[in-house]
Amino acid sequence: MRAIGIDVRIVPITGPIWERAYDLFLCWCDGRSTPSELTALFGSTAIPGDSLSAGHNRMGYQSEVVDQLLAAQDHTTDWEARAAILERIHQQLALDLPVIPIYVHVDIVTGHGYVKGLTPGPMNGIWWTPESWWVSLSEAIP
């Protein structure tokens, strides 16, 4: 970064994180976040503070638009309507850019052909249904 004129110094945070006394905060934020995780990461009520809020919105992001959309998706039971609301949330987050993704987590799932039931899930790879895994003994034992 210094080569392009940016001085970067990594300094451990010594004070409470809610004071946000930093220019850049590296944290986990995954595009695979579930709708409820979006509220915890980007909802205005999820900003940690001295009231010991359990929120994870450590960057202090606030948006009335996003808050309204998060509330709407949380109470919508129609899957297509909810998907449309989530798309609007993602569009607003892309415009506001409260975080800058610097890497993408990729799940690579492999298994022997005789292990059955390894079905990729919508968010967490194969780990959403481990109770459905089984071994075909006729294929596993020659």
C-alpha positions, 0 to 999 in steps of 0.5 A, a space after each residue: 500500500 505504501 507504494 501507492 501512497 497509503 500508510 498502513 499500520 496494524 494496531 490492536 484495538 485497546 478500547 471498547 469496539 463501540 467507540 470505533 476509534 479506527 479507520 479500518 476494521 477487518 471483520 468477518 462478513 460473508 455474502 452467504 449471510 442468512 436474513 437474520 444475520 443481515 439484521 445482526 450485521 447491518 441493522 441500526 439496532 445492532 450497533 454495539 454500545 456501552 449498553 452492552 448491545 449484543 449486535 454485530 454492526 461494529 462498523 456503526 452502519 445506519 440506514 433508515 431504508 435498510 432498517 425498514 427493509 430488514 423489518 419487512 423481510 423479517 415479517 414476510 412469509 411469501 418466499 418470492 416477496 422476501 427474495 425481492 426485499 432481500 435483493 433490495 437490501 443487497 442493492 442498498 448495501 452495495 450503494 452505501 458500501 458499509 464494508 468492503 469485501 476483501 475475500 470470498 469464502 468458498 466451500 468445496 465439498 468432496 466425498 467418496 461415491 459410497 457416502 450418500 446424502 451429501 446434498 449441498 445446502 442453501 447457505 452452509 454447504 453440506 453441513 445443513 443435513 448431516 443426519 441424512 448422510 449414510 454409507 452404502 456398504 455394498 459400494 464401500 466394501 468390494 
